Amino acid sequence: MRLKIEHTTTYSFDAPVIYGLQQLRKTPKSSYNQSVVRWETRIDGGRKEVEFEDQHHNTTELISFDPNTTDLSVTSEGEVEITDNAGILGPHHGPAPLWLYDMTTPRTEPGAGTRALIKDMTGQPGIPELHALSDRIRSVVPYTLGASEPDWSAEDAIAAGEGVCQDHTHIFIACARALNIPARYVSGYLMLNETTTQDAMHAWAEAHVDGLGWVGFDVSNGVSPDTRYVRVATGLDYSDAAPISGTRIGGANEELQVRIYVTQQ
């Protein structure tokens, strides 16, 4: 399947920005089961300073603001060809070693909530057990639009009893690593059935399963990724795969608008 994607992020500031930098991870990877046919980034109110590949094999663009601008718009747009692999990506490759994905982070530190979710899991879990874990997470922490805070950890979401795809992913990763299974965070695009317009990227997890390699688990939707999913960035948690992060001087208050279109070509 070929998907067409357009992702526009627009900032409006109440005062001129003296200096600003934004780090973008919005470019899909050509790897495993997907191939980027074409992709471009257009910028209004700034310019691209450099593009590089980070330690997680993510294409990263560094954008600077034009001096004293009050508006910045970044549009990433292109087409990606996806083949169905039932969520199985295969062996690990890339600059980061596999053992790195055993490491916990503040967002994925296991606690009482995590341990309760995996208390009856013994031995080395396989695909059925990991899907069962995904279902358990979704039942304990139902998807609730707008319920989460950006800095929530896995334990925060479990305690709240609700969350979004970012929280589901952090919880799954925390559980997997507590079971000595390497796991990583994935941000990307998902073609929805009911609409072509979205206001945020999607998130899911990947676990490294013996004999299969990396396997994807979308806890929020209870499935493994298929041809509707486009992988963009991976990392230990959201902070490594965030679509946009950065800093600025000036422009004390901002209005942010995100518009994403994902359609089948």
Rosetta blueprint (number, residue, H / E / L):
1 M L
2 R E
3 L E
4 K E
5 I E
6 E E
7 H E
8 T E
9 T E
10 T E
11 Y E
12 S E
13 F E
14 D E
15 A E
16 P E
17 V E
18 I E
19 Y E
20 G E
21 L E
22 Q E
23 Q E
24 L E
25 R L
26 K L
27 T L
28 P L
29 K L
30 S L
31 S E
32 Y L
33 N L
34 Q E
35 S E
36 V E
37 V E
38 R E
39 W E
40 E E
41 T E
42 R E
43 I E
44 D E
45 G L
46 G E
47 R E
48 K E
49 E E
50 V E
51 E E
52 F E
53 E E
54 D L
55 Q L
56 H L
57 H L
58 N L
59 T E
60 T E
61 E E
62 L E
63 I E
64 S E
65 F E
66 D L
67 P L
68 N L
69 T E
70 T E
71 D E
72 L E
73 S E
74 V E
75 T E
76 S E
77 E E
78 G E
79 E E
80 V E
81 E E
82 I E
83 T L
84 D L
85 N L
86 A L
87 G L
88 I E
89 L E
90 G E
91 P L
92 H L
93 H L
94 G L
95 P L
96 A L
97 P L
98 L H
99 W H
100 L H
101 Y H
102 D H
103 M L
104 T L
105 T L
106 P L
107 R L
108 T L
109 E L
110 P L
111 G L
112 A H
113 G H
114 T H
115 R H
116 A H
117 L H
118 I L
119 K L
120 D L
121 M L
122 T L
123 G L
124 Q L
125 P L
126 G L
127 I H
128 P H
129 E H
130 L H
131 H H
132 A H
133 L H
134 S H
135 D H
136 R H
137 I H
138 R H
139 S H
140 V H
141 V L
142 P L
143 Y E
144 T L
145 L L
146 G L
147 A L
148 S L
149 E L
150 P L
151 D L
152 W L
153 S L
154 A H
155 E H
156 D H
157 A H
158 I H
159 A H
160 A H
161 G L
162 E L
163 G E
164 V L
165 C H
166 Q H
167 D H
168 H H
169 T H
170 H H
171 I H
172 F H
173 I H
174 A H
175 C H
176 A H
177 R H
178 A H
179 L L
180 N L
181 I L
182 P L
183 A E
184 R E
185 Y E
186 V E
187 S E
188 G E
189 Y E
190 L E
191 M L
192 L L
193 N L
194 E L
195 T L
196 T L
197 T E
198 Q E
199 D L
200 A L
201 M L
202 H E
203 A E
204 W E
205 A E
206 E E
207 A E
208 H E
209 V E
210 D L
211 G L
212 L L
213 G E
214 W E
215 V E
216 G E
217 F E
218 D E
219 V L
220 S L
221 N L
222 G L
223 V E
224 S L
225 P L
226 D L
227 T L
228 R L
229 Y E
230 V E
231 R E
232 V E
233 A E
234 T E
235 G E
236 L L
237 D L
238 Y H
239 S H
240 D H
241 A H
242 A L
243 P L
244 I E
245 S E
246 G E
247 T E
248 R E
249 I E
250 G E
251 G L
252 A L
253 N L
254 E E
255 E E
256 L E
257 Q E
258 V E
259 R E
260 I E
261 Y E
262 V E
263 T E
264 Q E
265 Q L
